[in-house]
Amino acid sequence: MPQKIVCEVCGEVLYKGVDLKPPEEVIQQFGGNCPKCGKKLNFNAEKVEIKGNKK
Ligand SMILES: [Zn+2]
C-alpha cells in the first residue's frame, strides 16, 4: 500500500512510494517549502495525508 504525502494547500504530491517515510525527511528534501506553491511545510501527523489504493 503506497504512502502519499501531499501539500495541504495546493495538493502537490510531495512524496509517493511504497516505503513509509517520515514527513520531516520529505520536507527536508524540498528545503522546507512546497515546490509548487511555496507554502512553508510544517507537517504533523494530522496534516499528512496518507492514501492507499483500495481494491
Ligand atoms: Zn503547495
mmCIF file of the protein (N, C-alpha, C, O) and its ligand, coordinates in Angstrom:
data_MODEL
# 
_entry.id   MODEL 
# 
loop_
_entity.id 
_entity.type 
_entity.pdbx_number_of_molecules 
1 polymer     1 
2 non-polymer 1 
# 
_entity_poly.entity_id                      1 
_entity_poly.type                           'polypeptide(L)' 
_entity_poly.nstd_linkage                   no 
_entity_poly.nstd_monomer                   no 
_entity_poly.pdbx_seq_one_letter_code       MPQKIVCEVCGEVLYKGVDLKPPEEVIQQFGGNCPKCGKKLNFNAEKVEIKGNKK 
_entity_poly.pdbx_seq_one_letter_code_can   MPQKIVCEVCGEVLYKGVDLKPPEEVIQQFGGNCPKCGKKLNFNAEKVEIKGNKK 
_entity_poly.pdbx_strand_id                 A 
# 
loop_
_entity_poly_seq.entity_id 
_entity_poly_seq.num 
_entity_poly_seq.mon_id 
_entity_poly_seq.hetero 
1 1  MET n 
1 2  PRO n 
1 3  GLN n 
1 4  LYS n 
1 5  ILE n 
1 6  VAL n 
1 7  CYS n 
1 8  GLU n 
1 9  VAL n 
1 10 CYS n 
1 11 GLY n 
1 12 GLU n 
1 13 VAL n 
1 14 LEU n 
1 15 TYR n 
1 16 LYS n 
1 17 GLY n 
1 18 VAL n 
1 19 ASP n 
1 20 LEU n 
1 21 LYS n 
1 22 PRO n 
1 23 PRO n 
1 24 GLU n 
1 25 GLU n 
1 26 VAL n 
1 27 ILE n 
1 28 GLN n 
1 29 GLN n 
1 30 PHE n 
1 31 GLY n 
1 32 GLY n 
1 33 ASN n 
1 34 CYS n 
1 35 PRO n 
1 36 LYS n 
1 37 CYS n 
1 38 GLY n 
1 39 LYS n 
1 40 LYS n 
1 41 LEU n 
1 42 ASN n 
1 43 PHE n 
1 44 ASN n 
1 45 ALA n 
1 46 GLU n 
1 47 LYS n 
1 48 VAL n 
1 49 GLU n 
1 50 ILE n 
1 51 LYS n 
1 52 GLY n 
1 53 ASN n 
1 54 LYS n 
1 55 LYS n 
# 
loop_
_struct_asym.id 
_struct_asym.entity_id 
A 1 
B 2 
# 
loop_
_chem_comp.id 
_chem_comp.type 
_chem_comp.mon_nstd_flag 
ALA 'L-peptide linking' y 
ASN 'L-peptide linking' y 
ASP 'L-peptide linking' y 
CYS 'L-peptide linking' y 
GLN 'L-peptide linking' y 
GLU 'L-peptide linking' y 
GLY 'peptide linking'   y 
ILE 'L-peptide linking' y 
LEU 'L-peptide linking' y 
LYS 'L-peptide linking' y 
MET 'L-peptide linking' y 
PHE 'L-peptide linking' y 
PRO 'L-peptide linking' y 
TYR 'L-peptide linking' y 
VAL 'L-peptide linking' y 
ZN  non-polymer         . 
# 
_pdbx_entity_nonpoly.entity_id   2 
_pdbx_entity_nonpoly.name        ? 
_pdbx_entity_nonpoly.comp_id     ZN 
# 
_pdbx_nonpoly_scheme.asym_id         B 
_pdbx_nonpoly_scheme.entity_id       2 
_pdbx_nonpoly_scheme.mon_id          ZN 
_pdbx_nonpoly_scheme.ndb_seq_num     1 
_pdbx_nonpoly_scheme.pdb_seq_num     101 
_pdbx_nonpoly_scheme.auth_seq_num    101 
_pdbx_nonpoly_scheme.pdb_mon_id      ZN 
_pdbx_nonpoly_scheme.auth_mon_id     ZN 
_pdbx_nonpoly_scheme.pdb_strand_id   A 
_pdbx_nonpoly_scheme.pdb_ins_code    . 
# 
loop_
_atom_site.group_PDB 
_atom_site.id 
_atom_site.type_symbol 
_atom_site.label_atom_id 
_atom_site.label_alt_id 
_atom_site.label_comp_id 
_atom_site.label_asym_id 
_atom_site.label_entity_id 
_atom_site.label_seq_id 
_atom_site.pdbx_PDB_ins_code 
_atom_site.Cartn_x 
_atom_site.Cartn_y 
_atom_site.Cartn_z 
_atom_site.occupancy 
_atom_site.B_iso_or_equiv 
_atom_site.pdbx_formal_charge 
_atom_site.auth_seq_id 
_atom_site.auth_comp_id 
_atom_site.auth_asym_id 
_atom_site.auth_atom_id 
_atom_site.pdbx_PDB_model_num 
ATOM   1   N  N  . MET A 1 1  ? 0.851   -1.195 0.000  1.00 0.00 ? 1   MET A N  1 
ATOM   2   C  CA . MET A 1 1  ? 0.000   0.000  0.000  1.00 0.00 ? 1   MET A CA 1 
ATOM   3   C  C  . MET A 1 1  ? 0.887   1.247  0.000  1.00 0.00 ? 1   MET A C  1 
ATOM   4   O  O  . MET A 1 1  ? 1.571   1.523  0.985  1.00 0.00 ? 1   MET A O  1 
ATOM   5   N  N  . PRO A 1 2  ? 0.876   1.988  -1.091 1.00 0.00 ? 2   PRO A N  1 
ATOM   6   C  CA . PRO A 1 2  ? 1.769   3.147  -1.177 1.00 0.00 ? 2   PRO A CA 1 
ATOM   7   C  C  . PRO A 1 2  ? 1.348   4.279  -0.248 1.00 0.00 ? 2   PRO A C  1 
ATOM   8   O  O  . PRO A 1 2  ? 0.170   4.479  0.048  1.00 0.00 ? 2   PRO A O  1 
ATOM   9   N  N  . GLN A 1 3  ? 2.360   5.004  0.194  1.00 0.00 ? 3   GLN A N  1 
ATOM   10  C  CA . GLN A 1 3  ? 2.121   6.176  1.004  1.00 0.00 ? 3   GLN A CA 1 
ATOM   11  C  C  . GLN A 1 3  ? 2.171   7.399  0.118  1.00 0.00 ? 3   GLN A C  1 
ATOM   12  O  O  . GLN A 1 3  ? 2.970   7.465  -0.816 1.00 0.00 ? 3   GLN A O  1 
ATOM   13  N  N  . LYS A 1 4  ? 1.328   8.359  0.405  1.00 0.00 ? 4   LYS A N  1 
ATOM   14  C  CA . LYS A 1 4  ? 1.296   9.568  -0.390 1.00 0.00 ? 4   LYS A CA 1 
ATOM   15  C  C  . LYS A 1 4  ? 1.233   10.765 0.546  1.00 0.00 ? 4   LYS A C  1 
ATOM   16  O  O  . LYS A 1 4  ? 0.372   10.852 1.421  1.00 0.00 ? 4   LYS A O  1 
ATOM   17  N  N  . ILE A 1 5  ? 2.163   11.678 0.337  1.00 0.00 ? 5   ILE A N  1 
ATOM   18  C  CA . ILE A 1 5  ? 2.155   12.901 1.140  1.00 0.00 ? 5   ILE A CA 1 
ATOM   19  C  C  . ILE A 1 5  ? 1.917   14.066 0.200  1.00 0.00 ? 5   ILE A C  1 
ATOM   20  O  O  . ILE A 1 5  ? 2.666   14.268 -0.755 1.00 0.00 ? 5   ILE A O  1 
ATOM   21  N  N  . VAL A 1 6  ? 0.884   14.823 0.470  1.00 0.00 ? 6   VAL A N  1 
ATOM   22  C  CA . VAL A 1 6  ? 0.547   15.934 -0.404 1.00 0.00 ? 6   VAL A CA 1 
ATOM   23  C  C  . VAL A 1 6  ? 0.595   17.249 0.364  1.00 0.00 ? 6   VAL A C  1 
ATOM   24  O  O  . VAL A 1 6  ? 0.412   17.294 1.580  1.00 0.00 ? 6   VAL A O  1 
ATOM   25  N  N  . CYS A 1 7  ? 0.849   18.325 -0.394 1.00 0.00 ? 7   CYS A N  1 
ATOM   26  C  CA . CYS A 1 7  ? 0.785   19.656 0.195  1.00 0.00 ? 7   CYS A CA 1 
ATOM   27  C  C  . CYS A 1 7  ? -0.648  19.941 0.610  1.00 0.00 ? 7   CYS A C  1 
ATOM   28  O  O  . CYS A 1 7  ? -1.585  19.738 -0.163 1.00 0.00 ? 7   CYS A O  1 
ATOM   29  N  N  . GLU A 1 8  ? -0.806  20.412 1.833  1.00 0.00 ? 8   GLU A N  1 
ATOM   30  C  CA . GLU A 1 8  ? -2.163  20.632 2.322  1.00 0.00 ? 8   GLU A CA 1 
ATOM   31  C  C  . GLU A 1 8  ? -2.823  21.838 1.667  1.00 0.00 ? 8   GLU A C  1 
ATOM   32  O  O  . GLU A 1 8  ? -4.041  22.000 1.737  1.00 0.00 ? 8   GLU A O  1 
ATOM   33  N  N  . VAL A 1 9  ? -2.023  22.678 1.034  1.00 0.00 ? 9   VAL A N  1 
ATOM   34  C  CA . VAL A 1 9  ? -2.561  23.890 0.424  1.00 0.00 ? 9   VAL A CA 1 
ATOM   35  C  C  . VAL A 1 9  ? -2.936  23.664 -1.038 1.00 0.00 ? 9   VAL A C  1 
ATOM   36  O  O  . VAL A 1 9  ? -4.073  23.917 -1.439 1.00 0.00 ? 9   VAL A O  1 
ATOM   37  N  N  . CYS A 1 10 ? -1.979  23.188 -1.831 1.00 0.00 ? 10  CYS A N  1 
ATOM   38  C  CA . CYS A 1 10 ? -2.214  23.105 -3.269 1.00 0.00 ? 10  CYS A CA 1 
ATOM   39  C  C  . CYS A 1 10 ? -2.403  21.675 -3.771 1.00 0.00 ? 10  CYS A C  1 
ATOM   40  O  O  . CYS A 1 10 ? -2.807  21.455 -4.913 1.00 0.00 ? 10  CYS A O  1 
ATOM   41  N  N  . GLY A 1 11 ? -2.110  20.722 -2.915 1.00 0.00 ? 11  GLY A N  1 
ATOM   42  C  CA . GLY A 1 11 ? -2.339  19.346 -3.313 1.00 0.00 ? 11  GLY A CA 1 
ATOM   43  C  C  . GLY A 1 11 ? -1.199  18.724 -4.093 1.00 0.00 ? 11  GLY A C  1 
ATOM   44  O  O  . GLY A 1 11 ? -1.319  17.603 -4.586 1.00 0.00 ? 11  GLY A O  1 
ATOM   45  N  N  . GLU A 1 12 ? -0.088  19.450 -4.209 1.00 0.00 ? 12  GLU A N  1 
ATOM   46  C  CA . GLU A 1 12 ? 1.078   18.903 -4.888 1.00 0.00 ? 12  GLU A CA 1 
ATOM   47  C  C  . GLU A 1 12 ? 1.559   17.640 -4.178 1.00 0.00 ? 12  GLU A C  1 
ATOM   48  O  O  . GLU A 1 12 ? 1.654   17.591 -2.952 1.00 0.00 ? 12  GLU A O  1 
ATOM   49  N  N  . VAL A 1 13 ? 1.855   16.634 -4.974 1.00 0.00 ? 13  VAL A N  1 
ATOM   50  C  CA . VAL A 1 13 ? 2.340   15.390 -4.387 1.00 0.00 ? 13  VAL A CA 1 
ATOM   51  C  C  . VAL A 1 13 ? 3.816   15.538 -4.049 1.00 0.00 ? 13  VAL A C  1 
ATOM   52  O  O  . VAL A 1 13 ? 4.652   15.709 -4.937 1.00 0.00 ? 13  VAL A O  1 
ATOM   53  N  N  . LEU A 1 14 ? 4.123   15.471 -2.779 1.00 0.00 ? 14  LEU A N  1 
ATOM   54  C  CA . LEU A 1 14 ? 5.495   15.664 -2.318 1.00 0.00 ? 14  LEU A CA 1 
ATOM   55  C  C  . LEU A 1 14 ? 6.239   14.344 -2.220 1.00 0.00 ? 14  LEU A C  1 
ATOM   56  O  O  . LEU A 1 14 ? 7.453   14.277 -2.411 1.00 0.00 ? 14  LEU A O  1 
ATOM   57  N  N  . TYR A 1 15 ? 5.505   13.326 -1.927 1.00 0.00 ? 15  TYR A N  1 
ATOM   58  C  CA . TYR A 1 15 ? 6.138   12.011 -1.855 1.00 0.00 ? 15  TYR A CA 1 
ATOM   59  C  C  . TYR A 1 15 ? 5.102   10.938 -2.139 1.00 0.00 ? 15  TYR A C  1 
ATOM   60  O  O  . TYR A 1 15 ? 3.969   10.976 -1.660 1.00 0.00 ? 15  TYR A O  1 
ATOM   61  N  N  . LYS A 1 16 ? 5.542   9.990  -2.933 1.00 0.00 ? 16  LYS A N  1 
ATOM   62  C  CA . LYS A 1 16 ? 4.666   8.854  -3.184 1.00 0.00 ? 16  LYS A CA 1 
ATOM   63  C  C  . LYS A 1 16 ? 5.534   7.621  -3.315 1.00 0.00 ? 16  LYS A C  1 
ATOM   64  O  O  . LYS A 1 16 ? 6.471   7.598  -4.113 1.00 0.00 ? 16  LYS A O  1 
ATOM   65  N  N  . GLY A 1 17 ? 5.240   6.632  -2.562 1.00 0.00 ? 17  GLY A N  1 
ATOM   66  C  CA . GLY A 1 17 ? 6.041   5.427  -2.648 1.00 0.00 ? 17  GLY A CA 1 
ATOM   67  C  C  . GLY A 1 17 ? 5.550   4.362  -1.695 1.00 0.00 ? 17  GLY A C  1 
ATOM   68  O  O  . GLY A 1 17 ? 4.660   4.587  -0.875 1.00 0.00 ? 17  GLY A O  1 
ATOM   69  N  N  . VAL A 1 18 ? 6.145   3.218  -1.824 1.00 0.00 ? 18  VAL A N  1 
ATOM   70  C  CA . VAL A 1 18 ? 5.699   2.097  -1.012 1.00 0.00 ? 18  VAL A CA 1 
ATOM   71  C  C  . VAL A 1 18 ? 6.350   2.100  0.364  1.00 0.00 ? 18  VAL A C  1 
ATOM   72  O  O  . VAL A 1 18 ? 5.857   1.467  1.298  1.00 0.00 ? 18  VAL A O  1 
ATOM   73  N  N  . ASP A 1 19 ? 7.466   2.820  0.480  1.00 0.00 ? 19  ASP A N  1 
ATOM   74  C  CA . ASP A 1 19 ? 8.133   2.869  1.776  1.00 0.00 ? 19  ASP A CA 1 
ATOM   75  C  C  . ASP A 1 19 ? 7.548   3.989  2.621  1.00 0.00 ? 19  ASP A C  1 
ATOM   76  O  O  . ASP A 1 19 ? 7.315   5.095  2.134  1.00 0.00 ? 19  ASP A O  1 
ATOM   77  N  N  . LEU A 1 20 ? 7.317   3.691  3.882  1.00 0.00 ? 20  LEU A N  1 
ATOM   78  C  CA . LEU A 1 20 ? 6.854   4.734  4.782  1.00 0.00 ? 20  LEU A CA 1 
ATOM   79  C  C  . LEU A 1 20 ? 8.013   5.667  5.102  1.00 0.00 ? 20  LEU A C  1 
ATOM   80  O  O  . LEU A 1 20 ? 9.064   5.234  5.576  1.00 0.00 ? 20  LEU A O  1 
ATOM   81  N  N  . LYS A 1 21 ? 7.811   6.934  4.840  1.00 0.00 ? 21  LYS A N  1 
ATOM   82  C  CA . LYS A 1 21 ? 8.852   7.917  5.099  1.00 0.00 ? 21  LYS A CA 1 
ATOM   83  C  C  . LYS A 1 21 ? 8.382   8.904  6.141  1.00 0.00 ? 21  LYS A C  1 
ATOM   84  O  O  . LYS A 1 21 ? 7.223   9.318  6.133  1.00 0.00 ? 21  LYS A O  1 
ATOM   85  N  N  . PRO A 1 22 ? 9.270   9.282  7.034  1.00 0.00 ? 22  PRO A N  1 
ATOM   86  C  CA . PRO A 1 22 ? 8.879   10.329 7.981  1.00 0.00 ? 22  PRO A CA 1 
ATOM   87  C  C  . PRO A 1 22 ? 8.706   11.650 7.239  1.00 0.00 ? 22  PRO A C  1 
ATOM   88  O  O  . PRO A 1 22 ? 9.549   12.022 6.423  1.00 0.00 ? 22  PRO A O  1 
ATOM   89  N  N  . PRO A 1 23 ? 7.624   12.352 7.518  1.00 0.00 ? 23  PRO A N  1 
ATOM   90  C  CA . PRO A 1 23 ? 7.355   13.622 6.827  1.00 0.00 ? 23  PRO A CA 1 
ATOM   91  C  C  . PRO A 1 23 ? 8.508   14.604 6.934  1.00 0.00 ? 23  PRO A C  1 
ATOM   92  O  O  . PRO A 1 23 ? 8.750   15.381 6.011  1.00 0.00 ? 23  PRO A O  1 
ATOM   93  N  N  . GLU A 1 24 ? 9.212   14.576 8.036  1.00 0.00 ? 24  GLU A N  1 
ATOM   94  C  CA . GLU A 1 24 ? 10.329  15.505 8.215  1.00 0.00 ? 24  GLU A CA 1 
ATOM   95  C  C  . GLU A 1 24 ? 11.382  15.308 7.131  1.00 0.00 ? 24  GLU A C  1 
ATOM   96  O  O  . GLU A 1 24 ? 11.988  16.267 6.652  1.00 0.00 ? 24  GLU A O  1 
ATOM   97  N  N  . GLU A 1 25 ? 11.587  14.057 6.758  1.00 0.00 ? 25  GLU A N  1 
ATOM   98  C  CA . GLU A 1 25 ? 12.579  13.754 5.736  1.00 0.00 ? 25  GLU A CA 1 
ATOM   99  C  C  . GLU A 1 25 ? 12.142  14.294 4.383  1.00 0.00 ? 25  GLU A C  1 
ATOM   100 O  O  . GLU A 1 25 ? 12.949  14.830 3.624  1.00 0.00 ? 25  GLU A O  1 
ATOM   101 N  N  . VAL A 1 26 ? 10.874  14.148 4.094  1.00 0.00 ? 26  VAL A N  1 
ATOM   102 C  CA . VAL A 1 26 ? 10.339  14.642 2.825  1.00 0.00 ? 26  VAL A CA 1 
ATOM   103 C  C  . VAL A 1 26 ? 10.431  16.172 2.778  1.00 0.00 ? 26  VAL A C  1 
ATOM   104 O  O  . VAL A 1 26 ? 10.792  16.755 1.755  1.00 0.00 ? 26  VAL A O  1 
ATOM   105 N  N  . ILE A 1 27 ? 10.103  16.796 3.887  1.00 0.00 ? 27  ILE A N  1 
ATOM   106 C  CA . ILE A 1 27 ? 10.166  18.260 3.977  1.00 0.00 ? 27  ILE A CA 1 
ATOM   107 C  C  . ILE A 1 27 ? 11.588  18.752 3.732  1.00 0.00 ? 27  ILE A C  1 
ATOM   108 O  O  . ILE A 1 27 ? 11.803  19.746 3.038  1.00 0.00 ? 27  ILE A O  1 
ATOM   109 N  N  . GLN A 1 28 ? 12.546  18.050 4.304  1.00 0.00 ? 28  GLN A N  1 
ATOM   110 C  CA . GLN A 1 28 ? 13.948  18.446 4.136  1.00 0.00 ? 28  GLN A CA 1 
ATOM   111 C  C  . GLN A 1 28 ? 14.376  18.346 2.684  1.00 0.00 ? 28  GLN A C  1 
ATOM   112 O  O  . GLN A 1 28 ? 15.173  19.154 2.207  1.00 0.00 ? 28  GLN A O  1 
ATOM   113 N  N  . GLN A 1 29 ? 13.852  17.365 1.988  1.00 0.00 ? 29  GLN A N  1 
ATOM   114 C  CA . GLN A 1 29 ? 14.204  17.192 0.576  1.00 0.00 ? 29  GLN A CA 1 
ATOM   115 C  C  . GLN A 1 29 ? 13.777  18.397 -0.250 1.00 0.00 ? 29  GLN A C  1 
ATOM   116 O  O  . GLN A 1 29 ? 14.403  18.716 -1.261 1.00 0.00 ? 29  GLN A O  1 
ATOM   117 N  N  . PHE A 1 30 ? 12.727  19.056 0.174  1.00 0.00 ? 30  PHE A N  1 
ATOM   118 C  CA . PHE A 1 30 ? 12.229  20.213 -0.562 1.00 0.00 ? 30  PHE A CA 1 
ATOM   119 C  C  . PHE A 1 30 ? 12.684  21.524 0.068  1.00 0.00 ? 30  PHE A C  1 
ATOM   120 O  O  . PHE A 1 30 ? 12.203  22.596 -0.298 1.00 0.00 ? 30  PHE A O  1 
ATOM   121 N  N  . GLY A 1 31 ? 13.604  21.435 1.007  1.00 0.00 ? 31  GLY A N  1 
ATOM   122 C  CA . GLY A 1 31 ? 14.136  22.635 1.625  1.00 0.00 ? 31  GLY A CA 1 
ATOM   123 C  C  . GLY A 1 31 ? 13.137  23.338 2.520  1.00 0.00 ? 31  GLY A C  1 
ATOM   124 O  O  . GLY A 1 31 ? 13.311  24.514 2.841  1.00 0.00 ? 31  GLY A O  1 
ATOM   125 N  N  . GLY A 1 32 ? 12.098  22.635 2.926  1.00 0.00 ? 32  GLY A N  1 
ATOM   126 C  CA . GLY A 1 32 ? 11.151  23.197 3.877  1.00 0.00 ? 32  GLY A CA 1 
ATOM   127 C  C  . GLY A 1 32 ? 9.970   23.903 3.257  1.00 0.00 ? 32  GLY A C  1 
ATOM   128 O  O  . GLY A 1 32 ? 9.073   24.360 3.966  1.00 0.00 ? 32  GLY A O  1 
ATOM   129 N  N  . ASN A 1 33 ? 9.961   23.998 1.919  1.00 0.00 ? 33  ASN A N  1 
ATOM   130 C  CA . ASN A 1 33 ? 8.846   24.683 1.276  1.00 0.00 ? 33  ASN A CA 1 
ATOM   131 C  C  . ASN A 1 33 ? 8.256   23.835 0.155  1.00 0.00 ? 33  ASN A C  1 
ATOM   132 O  O  . ASN A 1 33 ? 8.960   23.067 -0.501 1.00 0.00 ? 33  ASN A O  1 
ATOM   133 N  N  . CYS A 1 34 ? 6.981   23.986 -0.046 1.00 0.00 ? 34  CYS A N  1 
ATOM   134 C  CA . CYS A 1 34 ? 6.332   23.304 -1.155 1.00 0.00 ? 34  CYS A CA 1 
ATOM   135 C  C  . CYS A 1 34 ? 6.919   23.821 -2.473 1.00 0.00 ? 34  CYS A C  1 
ATOM   136 O  O  . CYS A 1 34 ? 6.976   25.033 -2.683 1.00 0.00 ? 34  CYS A O  1 
ATOM   137 N  N  . PRO A 1 35 ? 7.355   22.921 -3.366 1.00 0.00 ? 35  PRO A N  1 
ATOM   138 C  CA . PRO A 1 35 ? 7.975   23.341 -4.624 1.00 0.00 ? 35  PRO A CA 1 
ATOM   139 C  C  . PRO A 1 35 ? 6.989   23.993 -5.577 1.00 0.00 ? 35  PRO A C  1 
ATOM   140 O  O  . PRO A 1 35 ? 7.404   24.646 -6.534 1.00 0.00 ? 35  PRO A O  1 
ATOM   141 N  N  . LYS A 1 36 ? 5.731   23.837 -5.348 1.00 0.00 ? 36  LYS A N  1 
ATOM   142 C  CA . LYS A 1 36 ? 4.722   24.372 -6.265 1.00 0.00 ? 36  LYS A CA 1 
ATOM   143 C  C  . LYS A 1 36 ? 4.173   25.715 -5.795 1.00 0.00 ? 36  LYS A C  1 
ATOM   144 O  O  . LYS A 1 36 ? 4.187   26.695 -6.540 1.00 0.00 ? 36  LYS A O  1 
ATOM   145 N  N  . CYS A 1 37 ? 3.692   25.752 -4.557 1.00 0.00 ? 37  CYS A N  1 
ATOM   146 C  CA . CYS A 1 37 ? 3.030   26.975 -4.094 1.00 0.00 ? 37  CYS A CA 1 
ATOM   147 C  C  . CYS A 1 37 ? 3.893   27.769 -3.116 1.00 0.00 ? 37  CYS A C  1 
ATOM   148 O  O  . CYS A 1 37 ? 3.551   28.895 -2.756 1.00 0.00 ? 37  CYS A O  1 
ATOM   149 N  N  . GLY A 1 38 ? 5.026   27.174 -2.681 1.00 0.00 ? 38  GLY A N  1 
ATOM   150 C  CA . GLY A 1 38 ? 5.933   27.908 -1.813 1.00 0.00 ? 38  GLY A CA 1 
ATOM   151 C  C  . GLY A 1 38 ? 5.521   27.942 -0.365 1.00 0.00 ? 38  GLY A C  1 
ATOM   152 O  O  . GLY A 1 38 ? 6.185   28.566 0.462  1.00 0.00 ? 38  GLY A O  1 
ATOM   153 N  N  . LYS A 1 39 ? 4.429   27.274 -0.054 1.00 0.00 ? 39  LYS A N  1 
ATOM   154 C  CA . LYS A 1 39 ? 3.963   27.216 1.333  1.00 0.00 ? 39  LYS A CA 1 
ATOM   155 C  C  . LYS A 1 39 ? 5.004   26.538 2.213  1.00 0.00 ? 39  LYS A C  1 
ATOM   156 O  O  . LYS A 1 39 ? 5.558   25.499 1.855  1.00 0.00 ? 39  LYS A O  1 
ATOM   157 N  N  . LYS A 1 40 ? 5.259   27.135 3.357  1.00 0.00 ? 40  LYS A N  1 
ATOM   158 C  CA . LYS A 1 40 ? 6.199   26.527 4.283  1.00 0.00 ? 40  LYS A CA 1 
ATOM   159 C  C  . LYS A 1 40 ? 5.593   25.242 4.837  1.00 0.00 ? 40  LYS A C  1 
ATOM   160 O  O  . LYS A 1 40 ? 4.490   25.229 5.384  1.00 0.00 ? 40  LYS A O  1 
ATOM   161 N  N  . LEU A 1 41 ? 6.345   24.179 4.675  1.00 0.00 ? 41  LEU A N  1 
ATOM   162 C  CA . LEU A 1 41 ? 5.826   22.883 5.074  1.00 0.00 ? 41  LEU A CA 1 
ATOM   163 C  C  . LEU A 1 41 ? 6.087   22.630 6.546  1.00 0.00 ? 41  LEU A C  1 
ATOM   164 O  O  . LEU A 1 41 ? 7.219   22.740 7.018  1.00 0.00 ? 41  LEU A O  1 
ATOM   165 N  N  . ASN A 1 42 ? 5.067   22.302 7.239  1.00 0.00 ? 42  ASN A N  1 
ATOM   166 C  CA . ASN A 1 42 ? 5.206   22.022 8.653  1.00 0.00 ? 42  ASN A CA 1 
ATOM   167 C  C  . ASN A 1 42 ? 4.245   20.899 9.015  1.00 0.00 ? 42  ASN A C  1 
ATOM   168 O  O  . ASN A 1 42 ? 3.268   21.078 9.743  1.00 0.00 ? 42  ASN A O  1 
ATOM   169 N  N  . PHE A 1 43 ? 4.569   19.746 8.475  1.00 0.00 ? 43  PHE A N  1 
ATOM   170 C  CA . PHE A 1 43 ? 3.660   18.634 8.658  1.00 0.00 ? 43  PHE A CA 1 
ATOM   171 C  C  . PHE A 1 43 ? 3.654   18.140 10.089 1.00 0.00 ? 43  PHE A C  1 
ATOM   172 O  O  . PHE A 1 43 ? 4.678   18.129 10.772 1.00 0.00 ? 43  PHE A O  1 
ATOM   173 N  N  . ASN A 1 44 ? 2.504   17.742 10.512 1.00 0.00 ? 44  ASN A N  1 
ATOM   174 C  CA . ASN A 1 44 ? 2.432   16.882 11.683 1.00 0.00 ? 44  ASN A CA 1 
ATOM   175 C  C  . ASN A 1 44 ? 1.522   15.715 11.317 1.00 0.00 ? 44  ASN A C  1 
ATOM   176 O  O  . ASN A 1 44 ? 1.042   15.620 10.187 1.00 0.00 ? 44  ASN A O  1 
ATOM   177 N  N  . ALA A 1 45 ? 1.296   14.859 12.252 1.00 0.00 ? 45  ALA A N  1 
ATOM   178 C  CA . ALA A 1 45 ? 0.584   13.622 11.959 1.00 0.00 ? 45  ALA A CA 1 
ATOM   179 C  C  . ALA A 1 45 ? -0.817  13.885 11.415 1.00 0.00 ? 45  ALA A C  1 
ATOM   180 O  O  . ALA A 1 45 ? -1.345  13.096 10.630 1.00 0.00 ? 45  ALA A O  1 
ATOM   181 N  N  . GLU A 1 46 ? -1.409  14.990 11.834 1.00 0.00 ? 46  GLU A N  1 
ATOM   182 C  CA . GLU A 1 46 ? -2.777  15.250 11.418 1.00 0.00 ? 46  GLU A CA 1 
ATOM   183 C  C  . GLU A 1 46 ? -2.847  15.819 10.012 1.00 0.00 ? 46  GLU A C  1 
ATOM   184 O  O  . GLU A 1 46 ? -3.847  15.658 9.312  1.00 0.00 ? 46  GLU A O  1 
ATOM   185 N  N  . LYS A 1 47 ? -1.780  16.485 9.607  1.00 0.00 ? 47  LYS A N  1 
ATOM   186 C  CA . LYS A 1 47 ? -1.827  17.149 8.313  1.00 0.00 ? 47  LYS A CA 1 
ATOM   187 C  C  . LYS A 1 47 ? -1.323  16.261 7.192  1.00 0.00 ? 47  LYS A C  1 
ATOM   188 O  O  . LYS A 1 47 ? -1.610  16.513 6.022  1.00 0.00 ? 47  LYS A O  1 
ATOM   189 N  N  . VAL A 1 48 ? -0.595  15.252 7.531  1.00 0.00 ? 48  VAL A N  1 
ATOM   190 C  CA . VAL A 1 48 ? -0.101  14.352 6.493  1.00 0.00 ? 48  VAL A CA 1 
ATOM   191 C  C  . VAL A 1 48 ? -1.233  13.464 6.014  1.00 0.00 ? 48  VAL A C  1 
ATOM   192 O  O  . VAL A 1 48 ? -1.917  12.793 6.787  1.00 0.00 ? 48  VAL A O  1 
ATOM   193 N  N  . GLU A 1 49 ? -1.390  13.492 4.736  1.00 0.00 ? 49  GLU A N  1 
ATOM   194 C  CA . GLU A 1 49 ? -2.462  12.697 4.160  1.00 0.00 ? 49  GLU A CA 1 
ATOM   195 C  C  . GLU A 1 49 ? -1.878  11.405 3.586  1.00 0.00 ? 49  GLU A C  1 
ATOM   196 O  O  . GLU A 1 49 ? -1.027  11.430 2.697  1.00 0.00 ? 49  GLU A O  1 
ATOM   197 N  N  . ILE A 1 50 ? -2.329  10.342 4.088  1.00 0.00 ? 50  ILE A N  1 
ATOM   198 C  CA . ILE A 1 50 ? -1.818  9.055  3.617  1.00 0.00 ? 50  ILE A CA 1 
ATOM   199 C  C  . ILE A 1 50 ? -2.963  8.303  2.939  1.00 0.00 ? 50  ILE A C  1 
ATOM   200 O  O  . ILE A 1 50 ? -3.998  7.994  3.530  1.00 0.00 ? 50  ILE A O  1 
ATOM   201 N  N  . LYS A 1 51 ? -2.710  8.036  1.682  1.00 0.00 ? 51  LYS A N  1 
ATOM   202 C  CA . LYS A 1 51 ? -3.747  7.352  0.916  1.00 0.00 ? 51  LYS A CA 1 
ATOM   203 C  C  . LYS A 1 51 ? -3.218  6.009  0.435  1.00 0.00 ? 51  LYS A C  1 
ATOM   204 O  O  . LYS A 1 51 ? -2.041  5.859  0.106  1.00 0.00 ? 51  LYS A O  1 
ATOM   205 N  N  . GLY A 1 52 ? -4.086  5.083  0.405  1.00 0.00 ? 52  GLY A N  1 
ATOM   206 C  CA . GLY A 1 52 ? -3.711  3.782  -0.110 1.00 0.00 ? 52  GLY A CA 1 
ATOM   207 C  C  . GLY A 1 52 ? -4.677  3.347  -1.192 1.00 0.00 ? 52  GLY A C  1 
ATOM   208 O  O  . GLY A 1 52 ? -5.844  3.739  -1.207 1.00 0.00 ? 52  GLY A O  1 
ATOM   209 N  N  . ASN A 1 53 ? -4.185  2.559  -2.063 1.00 0.00 ? 53  ASN A N  1 
ATOM   210 C  CA . ASN A 1 53 ? -5.049  2.024  -3.106 1.00 0.00 ? 53  ASN A CA 1 
ATOM   211 C  C  . ASN A 1 53 ? -5.954  0.944  -2.527 1.00 0.00 ? 53  ASN A C  1 
ATOM   212 O  O  . ASN A 1 53 ? -5.506  -0.059 -1.969 1.00 0.00 ? 53  ASN A O  1 
ATOM   213 N  N  . LYS A 1 54 ? -7.208  1.191  -2.682 1.00 0.00 ? 54  LYS A N  1 
ATOM   214 C  CA . LYS A 1 54 ? -8.155  0.190  -2.203 1.00 0.00 ? 54  LYS A CA 1 
ATOM   215 C  C  . LYS A 1 54 ? -8.736  -0.562 -3.388 1.00 0.00 ? 54  LYS A C  1 
ATOM   216 O  O  . LYS A 1 54 ? -9.302  0.026  -4.309 1.00 0.00 ? 54  LYS A O  1 
ATOM   217 N  N  . LYS A 1 55 ? -8.588  -1.809 -3.343 1.00 0.00 ? 55  LYS A N  1 
ATOM   218 C  CA . LYS A 1 55 ? -9.110  -2.604 -4.443 1.00 0.00 ? 55  LYS A CA 1 
ATOM   219 C  C  . LYS A 1 55 ? -10.158 -3.580 -3.926 1.00 0.00 ? 55  LYS A C  1 
ATOM   220 O  O  . LYS A 1 55 ? -10.724 -4.347 -4.704 1.00 0.00 ? 55  LYS A O  1 
HETATM 221 ZN ZN . ZN  B 2 .  ? 1.772   23.526 -2.120 1.00 0.00 2 101 ZN  A ZN 1 
# 
